[in-house]
Protein backbone atom coordinates (compact mmCIF):
# COMPACT_ATOMS: atom_id res chain seq x y z
CA UNK A 1 0.00 0.00 0.00
CA UNK A 2 1.45 3.35 -1.05
CA UNK A 3 1.36 6.08 1.59
CA UNK A 4 0.65 9.53 0.25
CA UNK A 5 2.96 12.27 1.48
CA UNK A 6 0.92 14.81 3.46
CA UNK A 7 0.89 18.25 1.95
CA UNK A 8 1.93 21.24 4.06
CA UNK A 9 -0.69 23.67 5.40
CA UNK A 10 -1.64 26.74 3.42
CA UNK A 11 0.95 29.53 3.71
CA UNK A 12 0.89 33.06 2.36
CA UNK A 13 2.96 36.25 2.52
CA UNK A 14 1.79 39.64 1.34
CA UNK A 15 4.35 41.84 -0.43
CA UNK A 16 3.01 45.40 -0.05
CA UNK A 17 5.54 46.64 -2.63
CA UNK A 18 3.41 45.09 -5.41
CA UNK A 19 0.16 44.33 -3.58
CA UNK A 20 0.51 40.62 -4.33
CA UNK A 21 0.98 37.54 -2.19
CA UNK A 22 3.30 34.60 -2.70
CA UNK A 23 1.54 31.41 -1.65
CA UNK A 24 2.27 27.81 -0.72
CA UNK A 25 5.10 26.16 -2.64
CA UNK A 26 5.70 29.30 -4.71
CA UNK A 27 6.47 31.11 -1.45
CA UNK A 28 8.63 28.21 -0.24
CA UNK A 29 10.66 28.36 -3.46
CA UNK A 30 11.10 32.13 -3.03
CA UNK A 31 12.24 31.66 0.58
CA UNK A 32 14.79 28.98 -0.42
CA UNK A 33 16.31 30.99 -3.28
CA UNK A 34 19.56 32.75 -2.34
CA UNK A 35 19.12 36.53 -2.57
CA UNK A 36 15.53 35.96 -3.72
CA UNK A 37 14.57 39.63 -4.00
CA UNK A 38 17.44 40.26 -6.40
CA UNK A 39 17.11 36.97 -8.31
CA UNK A 40 13.31 36.56 -8.51
CA UNK A 41 11.92 39.92 -7.44
CA UNK A 42 8.52 40.53 -5.87
CA UNK A 43 5.38 38.59 -6.93
CA UNK A 44 3.37 40.44 -9.58
CA UNK A 45 0.42 38.06 -9.99
CA UNK A 46 -1.78 35.64 -8.14
CA UNK A 47 -1.31 31.99 -9.22
CA UNK A 48 -3.29 31.08 -12.33
CA UNK A 49 -3.39 28.37 -15.01
CA UNK A 50 -1.36 28.99 -18.17
CA UNK A 51 -0.29 26.90 -21.15
CA UNK A 52 3.31 25.71 -21.03
CA UNK A 53 5.98 27.41 -23.17
CA UNK A 54 7.88 24.17 -23.71
CA UNK A 55 4.97 21.71 -23.74
CA UNK A 56 2.20 23.19 -25.92
CA UNK A 57 -1.16 21.76 -24.92
CA UNK A 58 0.03 21.26 -21.35
CA UNK A 59 -1.42 23.56 -18.69
CA UNK A 60 0.19 24.33 -15.34
CA UNK A 61 -0.41 26.62 -12.40
CA UNK A 62 2.08 29.49 -12.46
CA UNK A 63 2.92 32.55 -10.43
CA UNK A 64 4.70 35.53 -11.97
CA UNK A 65 7.50 37.42 -10.24
CA UNK A 66 9.31 40.52 -11.49
CA UNK A 67 12.22 38.52 -12.86
CA UNK A 68 10.84 34.98 -13.26
CA UNK A 69 7.82 32.76 -13.70
CA UNK A 70 7.47 29.75 -11.39
CA UNK A 71 5.51 26.71 -12.56
CA UNK A 72 3.90 23.98 -10.45
CA UNK A 73 4.32 20.32 -11.47
CA UNK A 74 2.11 18.20 -9.16
CA UNK A 75 3.50 14.99 -10.67
CA UNK A 76 6.85 15.92 -9.08
CA UNK A 77 5.46 16.68 -5.64
CA UNK A 78 8.00 15.97 -2.91
CA UNK A 79 10.99 16.38 -5.23
CA UNK A 80 13.23 19.37 -6.04
CA UNK A 81 11.43 19.60 -9.41
CA UNK A 82 7.99 20.40 -8.00
CA UNK A 83 8.39 24.17 -8.62
CA UNK A 84 10.85 24.89 -11.45
CA UNK A 85 11.35 28.27 -13.06
CA UNK A 86 9.98 28.56 -16.57
CA UNK A 87 12.42 28.93 -19.47
CA UNK A 88 11.43 32.58 -19.75
CA UNK A 89 14.77 33.70 -21.12
CA UNK A 90 14.39 31.30 -24.05
CA UNK A 91 10.86 32.55 -24.67
CA UNK A 92 11.85 36.23 -24.57
CA UNK A 93 14.50 35.87 -27.32
CA UNK A 94 12.32 33.96 -29.79
CA UNK A 95 12.89 35.35 -33.27
CA UNK A 96 16.47 36.38 -32.51
CA UNK A 97 18.06 32.95 -32.89
CA UNK A 98 19.81 33.92 -36.13
CA UNK A 99 21.52 36.99 -34.67
CA UNK A 100 25.30 36.51 -34.25
CA UNK A 101 25.38 36.36 -30.39
CA UNK A 102 22.89 33.47 -30.43
CA UNK A 103 24.75 31.39 -33.03
CA UNK A 104 26.28 28.17 -31.68
CA UNK A 105 30.01 28.19 -31.01
CA UNK A 106 32.62 25.39 -31.01
CA UNK A 107 34.14 24.08 -27.79
CA UNK A 108 37.14 26.31 -26.92
CA UNK A 109 38.53 23.52 -24.70
CA UNK A 110 38.90 25.79 -21.67
CA UNK A 111 36.06 24.45 -19.50
CA UNK A 112 33.62 27.28 -20.24
CA UNK A 113 31.54 25.52 -22.92
CA UNK A 114 28.05 24.13 -22.26
CA UNK A 115 27.69 21.02 -24.42
CA UNK A 116 23.88 21.15 -24.30
CA UNK A 117 23.31 24.71 -25.55
CA UNK A 118 26.77 25.03 -27.18
CA UNK A 119 27.56 28.41 -25.68
CA UNK A 120 30.31 29.52 -23.30
CA UNK A 121 30.01 30.93 -19.79
CA UNK A 122 33.03 33.11 -19.01
CA UNK A 123 34.22 35.91 -16.74
CA UNK A 124 35.39 38.11 -19.61
CA UNK A 125 34.62 40.82 -20.34
CA UNK A 126 31.82 40.61 -17.74
CA UNK A 127 32.13 38.32 -14.67
CA UNK A 128 28.94 36.44 -15.45
CA UNK A 129 30.37 32.98 -14.72
CA UNK A 130 31.17 33.81 -11.08
CA UNK A 131 27.77 35.44 -10.60
CA UNK A 132 26.05 32.37 -12.12
CA UNK A 133 27.93 30.00 -9.80
CA UNK A 134 27.34 32.08 -6.65
CA UNK A 135 23.62 32.77 -7.10
CA UNK A 136 21.90 29.49 -7.87
CA UNK A 137 23.50 28.35 -11.12
CA UNK A 138 21.53 25.98 -13.33
CA UNK A 139 18.41 25.81 -11.15
CA UNK A 140 17.93 29.59 -11.10
CA UNK A 141 19.35 30.82 -14.42
CA UNK A 142 19.43 27.78 -16.69
CA UNK A 143 22.12 27.31 -19.32
CA UNK A 144 23.65 30.06 -21.46
CA UNK A 145 21.83 30.59 -24.77
CA UNK A 146 24.01 33.40 -26.11
CA UNK A 147 27.57 34.60 -25.94
CA UNK A 148 28.39 37.85 -24.17
CA UNK A 149 27.62 40.86 -26.38
CA UNK A 150 26.81 44.55 -26.17
CA UNK A 151 23.15 45.59 -26.25
CA UNK A 152 21.18 48.80 -25.78
CA UNK A 153 19.20 48.94 -22.53
CA UNK A 154 15.67 50.08 -23.41
CA UNK A 155 15.23 51.74 -20.03
CA UNK A 156 18.16 54.18 -20.18
CA UNK A 157 19.36 53.88 -23.83
CA UNK A 158 22.89 52.99 -22.66
CA UNK A 159 24.93 50.10 -24.05
CA UNK A 160 25.95 47.28 -21.69
CA UNK A 161 27.52 43.85 -21.93
CA UNK A 162 24.77 41.21 -21.58
CA UNK A 163 24.33 37.46 -21.75
CA UNK A 164 21.08 35.54 -22.13
CA UNK A 165 20.24 32.34 -20.26
CA UNK A 166 17.34 29.91 -20.45
CA UNK A 167 15.67 31.60 -17.47
CA UNK A 168 17.30 35.04 -17.28
CA UNK A 169 19.35 37.85 -18.82
CA UNK A 170 22.42 39.31 -17.10
CA UNK A 171 23.63 42.86 -17.62
CA UNK A 172 27.00 44.29 -16.51
CA UNK A 173 27.26 47.78 -14.98
CA UNK A 174 31.02 48.10 -14.23
CA UNK A 175 30.78 51.74 -13.14
CA UNK A 176 28.21 51.08 -10.43
CA UNK A 177 29.78 52.19 -7.10
CA UNK A 178 28.17 49.35 -5.11
CA UNK A 179 29.71 46.05 -6.31
CA UNK A 180 26.52 44.20 -5.38
CA UNK A 181 24.71 45.89 -8.26
CA UNK A 182 27.31 45.68 -11.00
CA UNK A 183 25.46 42.71 -12.46
CA UNK A 184 21.74 43.27 -12.84
CA UNK A 185 19.10 40.76 -13.89
CA UNK A 186 16.40 41.46 -16.43
CA UNK A 187 12.81 42.08 -15.29
CA UNK A 188 11.68 39.27 -17.58
CA UNK A 189 8.48 38.56 -15.67
CA UNK A 190 7.43 42.18 -16.10
CA UNK A 191 8.43 42.16 -19.77
CA UNK A 192 6.41 39.02 -20.57
CA UNK A 193 3.42 40.27 -18.58
CA UNK A 194 3.39 43.56 -20.50
CA UNK A 195 3.64 41.77 -23.85
CA UNK A 196 1.13 38.96 -23.27
CA UNK A 197 -1.13 39.58 -20.26
CA UNK A 198 -2.75 42.97 -20.67
CA UNK A 199 -6.16 42.75 -18.97
CA UNK A 200 -5.47 39.51 -17.09
CA UNK A 201 -7.08 40.04 -13.65
CA UNK A 202 -4.49 37.78 -11.98
CA UNK A 203 -2.07 40.72 -12.26
CA UNK A 204 -4.35 43.19 -10.51
CA UNK A 205 -2.95 44.17 -7.07
CA UNK A 206 -4.85 42.32 -4.39
CA UNK A 207 -5.84 39.45 -6.70
CA UNK A 208 -6.49 36.33 -4.63
CA UNK A 209 -5.01 32.95 -5.48
CA UNK A 210 -7.66 30.38 -6.45
CA UNK A 211 -6.73 28.18 -3.45
CA UNK A 212 -6.45 31.04 -0.96
CA UNK A 213 -9.19 31.15 1.68
CA UNK A 214 -11.31 34.26 1.29
CA UNK A 215 -14.69 35.22 2.74
CA UNK A 216 -17.64 35.40 0.37
CA UNK A 217 -21.17 36.74 0.90
CA UNK A 218 -23.64 34.03 1.77
CA UNK A 219 -25.67 34.95 -1.31
CA UNK A 220 -22.75 34.34 -3.68
CA UNK A 221 -23.26 31.37 -6.00
CA UNK A 222 -20.95 30.47 -8.87
CA UNK A 223 -20.64 27.60 -11.29
CA UNK A 224 -17.38 25.77 -11.86
CA UNK A 225 -15.95 22.28 -12.27
CA UNK A 226 -14.72 19.54 -9.97
CA UNK A 227 -11.90 17.76 -11.78
CA UNK A 228 -9.37 14.97 -11.22
CA UNK A 229 -6.25 16.09 -13.04
CA UNK A 230 -3.59 14.11 -11.17
CA UNK A 231 -3.22 11.00 -9.09
CA UNK A 232 -4.42 8.22 -11.40
CA UNK A 233 -1.17 7.43 -13.20
CA UNK A 234 -1.70 6.34 -16.79
CA UNK A 235 -5.50 6.09 -16.67
CA UNK A 236 -6.62 6.62 -20.26
CA UNK A 237 -9.54 8.92 -19.47
CA UNK A 238 -7.40 11.34 -17.49
CA UNK A 239 -6.72 13.69 -20.41
CA UNK A 240 -5.61 16.86 -18.60
CA UNK A 241 -5.13 19.07 -21.70
CA UNK A 242 -8.65 18.21 -22.93
CA UNK A 243 -10.23 18.83 -19.50
CA UNK A 244 -8.59 22.24 -19.14
CA UNK A 245 -9.38 23.19 -22.73
CA UNK A 246 -13.06 22.35 -22.23
CA UNK A 247 -13.18 24.36 -19.00
CA UNK A 248 -11.62 27.36 -20.73
CA UNK A 249 -13.88 27.12 -23.79
CA UNK A 250 -17.04 26.83 -21.70
CA UNK A 251 -16.29 30.13 -19.99
CA UNK A 252 -16.18 28.97 -16.37
CA UNK A 253 -13.82 30.87 -14.10
CA UNK A 254 -12.56 28.13 -11.79
CA UNK A 255 -11.93 24.44 -11.29
CA UNK A 256 -11.43 22.46 -8.09
CA UNK A 257 -8.86 19.67 -8.15
Secondary structure by P-SEA (a helix, b strand, c coil): cccccccccbbbbbcccccccccaaaaaaaaaccccccccccccccbbbbbbcccccbbbbbcccccbbbbbccccccccccccccaaaaaaacccccccccccccccccccccccccccccccccaaaaaaaacccccccccccccbbbbbcccccbbbbbcccccbbbbbbcccccccccccccaaaaaaaaacccccccccccccccccbbbbcccbbbbbbbcccccccccccccaaaaaaaaaaaccccccc
